[in-house]
Amino acid sequence: MKKSSAKKGKSDKKIKELQCTEPEESHPEERGEEHSEELKNVDPTMFDGLCDRMLSALCLLQTSVSEVLDVKDELILQNVPSCVQAQLSLSTSRLFRSLTDLYVPTTELARLVRIFGPQWEQKRQILEQLQGEHERLHRLLALALQRIQHLESQVNMSHPYPQEIL
């Protein structure tokens, strides 16, 4: 029985290492930087929902892996053939390794999205404004070209024969 509690303690310790906490955010104010005026107009929490859902899914995955590790520990204590025990241990250790490999990039990605998300949104808004201005200028240019062509046709109608230039 001591073997069971020792193994269970090890797997619980490994799972507890992967806390379901959000990484600390780096705020520009804390680094001595200031936001530009336009950046303050953008909602800084626009990507929080996406980050929260991703981190929540990661926590659910961690909980599920913890349950699988507990089942593995119980199965190893049963009278299971050693080749099955070895395969079970290898499979669950690969699963746990994959989870730990996924944890750091996922939390870093969430942190970066929270930091740079408002800047992405600001640039998207600027690009939309530029596109709108480009379309407006394109319409004005097309209208001016139509007017020039219309005036040219009127001039050609009023003077059917070209005059010689002296």
C-alpha positions in Angstrom: 0.0 0.0 0.0 2.9 2.3 0.6 4.0 1.8 -3.0 0.6 3.0 -4.2 0.7 6.2 -2.1 4.3 6.9 -3.2 3.5 6.5 -6.9 0.3 8.5 -6.5 2.2 11.2 -4.7 4.7 11.4 -7.5 1.9 11.8 -10.2 0.1 14.3 -8.0 3.3 16.3 -7.6 3.8 16.3 -11.4 0.3 17.5 -12.0 0.5 20.2 -9.3 3.6 21.5 -11.1 1.4 22.4 -14.0 -0.7 24.9 -12.2 -3.8 26.2 -14.0 -2.8 29.8 -13.5 -2.4 32.5 -16.1 1.1 33.8 -16.7 1.9 37.2 -15.4 1.3 39.9 -18.0 3.9 42.4 -18.8 2.3 45.8 -18.6 4.0 48.7 -20.5 3.3 51.0 -17.6 5.4 48.7 -15.3 8.3 48.8 -17.8 8.2 52.6 -17.9 6.6 52.7 -21.3 3.4 54.5 -22.1 0.5 53.6 -24.5 -0.1 55.9 -27.5 -3.3 57.8 -27.4 -4.8 55.7 -30.2 -4.0 52.5 -28.4 -5.9 53.6 -25.3 -9.1 53.8 -27.5 -8.8 50.1 -28.3 -10.4 47.7 -25.8 -7.4 45.9 -24.1 -9.6 42.9 -23.1 -10.8 42.0 -26.6 -8.7 38.9 -26.8 -9.1 37.9 -23.2 -12.1 35.6 -23.9 -10.1 33.7 -26.5 -7.1 33.4 -24.1 -9.3 32.4 -21.2 -11.0 29.7 -23.2 -7.7 28.3 -24.4 -6.2 28.3 -20.9 -9.4 26.7 -19.5 -9.2 23.9 -22.1 -5.6 23.4 -21.1 -6.7 23.1 -17.4 -9.4 20.6 -18.4 -6.8 18.6 -20.3 -4.5 18.6 -17.2 -7.3 17.4 -15.1 -8.1 14.6 -17.5 -4.4 13.5 -17.7 -4.3 13.5 -13.9 -7.3 11.1 -13.8 -5.6 8.9 -16.4 -2.5 8.8 -14.3 -4.5 7.8 -11.2 -6.2 5.0 -13.2 -2.7 3.9 -14.4 -1.4 3.8 -10.8 -4.4 1.7 -9.8 -3.9 -0.7 -12.7 -0.2 -1.2 -12.0 -1.1 -2.3 -8.4 -3.5 -5.0 -9.8 -2.3 -8.3 -11.0 -1.6 -7.1 -14.6 1.1 -8.7 -16.7 4.4 -6.8 -16.6 4.4 -6.1 -20.4 1.0 -4.4 -20.0 2.3 -2.5 -17.0 5.3 -1.3 -19.0 3.2 -0.3 -22.1 0.7 1.5 -19.8 3.5 3.3 -18.1 5.2 4.3 -21.3 1.9 5.5 -22.9 0.9 7.6 -19.9 4.4 9.1 -19.6 4.3 10.1 -23.3 0.9 11.7 -22.7 2.2 13.6 -19.7 5.3 14.7 -21.5 3.2 15.9 -24.4 1.0 17.9 -22.0 4.1 19.5 -20.3 5.5 20.3 -23.7 2.3 22.0 -24.6 1.9 24.0 -21.4 4.7 26.5 -21.8 4.1 27.6 -25.5 0.3 27.8 -24.8 0.7 30.1 -21.8 3.3 32.2 -23.6 1.0 32.5 -26.6 -1.8 33.6 -24.4 0.5 36.2 -22.7 1.7 37.5 -26.1 -1.8 37.8 -27.5 -2.9 39.8 -24.4 0.1 42.1 -24.8 0.0 42.6 -28.5 -3.7 42.0 -29.2 -4.7 45.7 -28.8 -1.9 46.7 -31.2 -3.1 44.2 -33.8 -6.6 45.6 -33.5 -5.3 49.2 -33.8 -3.4 48.3 -37.0 -6.5 46.5 -38.3 -8.5 49.7 -37.8 -5.9 51.8 -39.4 -5.8 49.5 -42.4 -9.6 49.6 -42.7 -9.4 53.5 -42.7 -6.7 53.4 -45.4 -8.8 51.0 -47.5 -11.8 53.2 -47.1 -9.8 56.3 -48.1 -8.3 54.5 -51.1 -11.8 53.4 -52.3 -13.1 57.0 -51.9 -10.2 58.4 -53.8 -10.6 55.8 -56.5 -14.3 56.7 -56.9 -13.3 60.4 -57.2 -10.7 59.7 -59.7 -13.1 57.6 -61.8 -15.7 60.4 -61.6 -13.1 63.0 -62.7 -12.0 60.8 -65.6 -15.7 60.5 -66.7 -16.1 64.2 -66.6 -12.9 64.8 -68.6 -14.1 62.2 -71.2 -17.5 63.9 -71.3 -16.0 67.3 -71.8 -13.7 66.0 -74.5 -16.7 64.5 -76.3 -18.5 67.8 -76.1 -15.5 69.7 -77.4 -15.3 67.2 -80.3 -19.0 67.6 -81.1 -18.8 71.4 -81.1 -15.8 71.4 -83.4 -16.3 68.5 -85.9 -13.2 69.4 -87.9 -9.9 69.8 -86.2 -8.3 73.2 -86.6 -4.8 73.7 -87.7 -2.5 74.9 -85.0 -0.5 77.9 -86.1 
